Amino acid sequence: YVGKMHTRGWEVKLGWSDRIGDVNYAVSFNISDYKSIIDNLNGKQQFNSDGTIITEGAEYNSWYGYKTAGLFQTAEEVSESALLSASTKPGDVKYVDVGGPDGTPDGIINETYDRVVLGSSLPHYLYGGSISLGWKGLSFSLLLVKTDLHVFTRITVGDSSRPHRWVGSSLTRSSCKRYYLRYVGKVCAQWR
């Protein structure tokens, strides 16, 4: 017994078929959603190299990383905040100090106490459709499948000498949505 997981979901399929003379045709559409939750791993966790985690109480292969709170706007805001890197400047991602050794925020952002489950890495809302045609023994079928996968893109900035940062009046909600992690190798929650 390694662990226990349960999956719950739903699926709906709608279709229509008919015949017009010698031509048979059919069309259909389907949509589904599911969640796979880890119930028990005997107290163990698995950290994956792609920034996901398998842990009890969370969805299978959940994103795991630092929670964010927007972008730093001023040097004063940077100096008054817990930082992931000493080279943090205005325009960099502002990470949330989630906890410390005693479970309360300690003014330090670190890998052990401040990374959290950020959400599912698996697609939700799988959907598709099909079209089929038949005529005097010949047939044609087309199957379309799509997923609603949340894609996390990464921007590797390297050091803090990056000349274009989103600060002051240049900061917009859409620019924040495009700005992801600077801390290479760790998945960061998108600021919303």
N, C-alpha and C positions, 0 to 999 in steps of 0.2 A: 504494500500500500504506500504509494508515493504521495498522493494528494487527492483532492476531490474538487471538481468544478461542475457548475451547472450552467446550462445554456437555455435561455428562454427567448422566444421571438414569435414572429408571425409572418405570414405570406399571403398575398392576394393575387389571383390571376383572373383576368377578364379576357374573354375571347369570343370570336364570331366566325362562323363558317357558312358558306352558301355555295350555290351553283347557278351559273348563268350560261345556259346552252351547254356546250362541251367544256366549259372552263369551271374548275373547282377553285375556290379560294378560301383562305382563312387568315385571320389576323388575331394577335393576342398581345396582351401587356401584362407584366407581372412586377410586383414590388414586394420587398421583404426587409425586415430588420431583426436583429438579434443582439443579445449581450451574453457574453460568457464570463461569469464571475468565479473567481477562485474562492472556494469555501474553506479548504484546509490544506496546508502544506507542511503540517507538523512543525510549525514555527519557523520554517525556513523561508528565504527569499532568494530569487535569482535575478541578478543584475546583468542585463545584456549589453553588448558592446554598441548596439544601435540606439542607446538612450532609453530603452524600455526596461520594465521590471515585471516580474511575476511575483505577486505577493497576495496574501490572504485579504479578502474583502474588496479587492479591486478587479477591474476587467483584466482578462488575460492580455499580456503584453502591453500594459499601459505605459504611456510616456512618463518618464521620471526625470525631474530636473528642478531648477530653481523657479519659484514663483516670481513674477515681475509686477512692478507698479509704475509702468510708464518709462519715461526717459528723464535723466537729470537735466534741469534747465539752467542752473547756476552753479558756480564754484562753491558758494555758501551751502547750497543744498547737498553737494557732494561731501563737503567737510563735516556736515551734521548727520551723515547717514552711515549705516553699516555697509561695508564695501566687499566685493568679491576680489577686487584687484586694487593695489595701491596706485596704479596708473589711471584710475577712473577719472573721467572728465565730463563736463557738461555735454549732453548729446548721447552719452552711453546709457545702456539699459540700467534701470534701477531695480535691484533685486530685493526681495522681502526677507527680513530676518525672521524666520519662522520659529526658531527655537535654539536652545543651547543644551548643555549637559543636564540641567535640571528641568527642561521642558519649556522654559520661558525664553523669550528673545534675550540674547546676550550681547548685542552690538557687534557681532562677528558673523559674516556670511561664510559658511564652510560646508563641505561635501557631506559630512556626517549628520549634521542636525538640520540643515536648511533645504535639502531637496525633498520634494513631495511628489505624489502621484498627480499628474497634470491632466489626465484624461486618456481616452481610448486611442490606440494606434490603429485599430482595426476599422474597416469601413462599415458604415451604417447606411441603410437604404440602398440595398442592391436592387437594381431594376433593369428591365429589359423588355424586349418584345420580339415577335416573330411574324413573318409574312410567308405564306406558302401559296403557290399557284400550281395548278395541274391542268393539262390539256391533252387528251387522247394518248394517255400513257406516258407523257413527259411531265416531269415535275421540277419545280424550282422552290428552294427554301432559303430564307435569310433569317439569321438569328442575331440579335443585338443584345449586348450585355454591358452594363455600366455600374460603377460603384461611386458612392459619395465618400471618397477617401480624403481625410484631412491631411494635406501634405504640409510638412514642416520643412521650409527651406532654411538654409543656413548661410550666413554671411561671415566669412572669415576676414577679420579686420587686421589681425596680427597685433601690432603695438598700437599705442594711443596717438600715433602721429597721423592718423587718418584726417585729411583736411575737411571733408564734408560731413558734418554732424548735424543732427536735427535739434536745433536749440532756438529759443525765442520765437520770433514771428514765423520762422521757416518750419516750425513743428506743426504738422497736421495729423489728424486721425489716420488718414490713409498712408502717410509716410511711416507712422509707427507700426502699422500692420505689416509693412514690408521689412521692418528692421527686426532682425532676430538676434541670435546670440553672437557674442563676441568671445565668449569663453569656449574655445574650440573643443568639440567632443561631448558637450553636455547639451541636452535638449532644454530649451527655454520656452516658457509659456508666452504666447503672443499677447501683447498688450491690447486690450479691447476697450 
